[in-house]
Amino acid sequence: MGFELEQLRSAVQMHGRVARVVIADVKGSSPRDVGAAMLVWDTGQSGTIGGGALEFELANRALSVDKQSLTHHALGPELGQCCGGAVQILTEVYEARDLERLNKEVIARSVGQPRDMPLQVRRILTDARATGHKIKT
């Protein structure tokens, strides 16, 4: 799904409090790549970060995050997934008052320790620049 601002706005308008759960980093094998995201609200969700135990656990915990959380998950040892890699997950919770500060810009920010930007994020930024979108980094 990626970060679809209009989908986020619509979900918050319909459901009130919505968590955005996104794969921020991958080491080894993972069910989805960096940037895969899902939106979670108290009665449902949309999008996917790969299904299975990882998605189930994170969907259940998403709305318990105060505002923002960065967590690390070893897929094999922690969740019994066959992928065997590890992922960093960024969870952000949005409410109606938060949407006023968001606009149609592409927002790329560092989470966790600074390192090279993942290839998929570089591609998103390159595509956005090529179409004339404003970009905040």
N, C-alpha and C positions, 0 to 999 in steps of 0.2 A: 504494500500500500504506500510506503513512503510517508512523508509528512504532507498530508493534504489539508491545507488550512481551511478550506471551505467545509470539508467533512468534519473537522474538529469543531468549527463554529456551529454547524448544524447539530452535531451531537450534544454540545453544551446547551444550546437553545432547547433541545427536546428533553434532555435528561438531567440538566443541572450540573452536577459534578461529574467530570469525565477525566480518566487517566489516559495518557498517551504512553505506551510502553514500546520502546524501540531498542533494537540491537545496536549497541554503540561500538562494539569491538568483538572480533572473533579470533580465537587462537585454535588452530587445528580444524577439525570437522564440526560443522554446525548445520542444523536443519535449514537455516536461512542466512543470508548475507547481512553485512552491516547496512543499516537503513531500513530493514524490514520492521514494520510497526503495526500495532493494533491499538484501537481505542476501546476502553472498558468503562462501563457505567454500572450502576447497581443492579440493573435487570438484564444486561446483555453486553455484547461486544461486537466489533467489526474489525476486519483485517486479521492478519495472522503473523506470528513470529516463528511459525513452524509446527504448531500443534504439539501433541504429546504432553509429557509431564512438565516440561518447561513452561509451555503456554498455560496449562492448567494452573500450576502453582502461581505464576505471576499474575494471571487474571484474578485469582482469588485474593491476592495481596495488594493489587494495584491501588485501590481506593483507600487503603490504610496509610499510604504515604502522605506526609503532611503537605509538601509542596513539590519536592524534587528528591530523587534518590538515585544513586549509582551503585549497583550491586554486581558481584562476580559470581558466576555459577559454573562449576565443573559438571558437564553434562553426564558423564558416565558415573563417577563416584557419588555425586550428590543426588542425581535424579534417575539413575538407571537407564539413561538413554544410550542407544547404540552408537551415536555419533562420536562420543569420546572426547570431543573438544571442550573448549571453555568459551563462555560469552560474558561480556559486560553488558548490563541492561540499564538503560536510563529510563526512569519513570518520572513523568511530570503530570501533576494534577492541575486541571483548569476548571475555573468556575466563570460565571458570566462576567464578573468584574475584571477577569484576566484578559478577556477577548478584546477589550477596548485598546489595549497596548499592542496587539498583534495586527499586522497589516499584510499586504501581499508581497513583502520582501522575502527573499530566501535568507534564512538565518542559519549560519554555521558557527558553532562554538565548540571549543575544546571541552571535553569532559574527562575527568580523571587526570592522569599524567600527560603532559604534552608529548606528542609523538607525531610522526608523519601522518598526514591526512589519508584515510583509506581511499583506495582507487574509486570506489563507488561515489563517495562524497565529492571527490575532485570532478568526476563526470557530471554530477548534478550541478555543481557550481559552473562548470564550463558551459553546459547546456543553458543554464539560466542567463549567464552573461551573453551568450550568443543570441538570445531572444530579447535582450534589453531589459531584463529584470534587475531591480536594485538588489544588492547583496550586502548583508551585514556579516562580518566575521569577527 
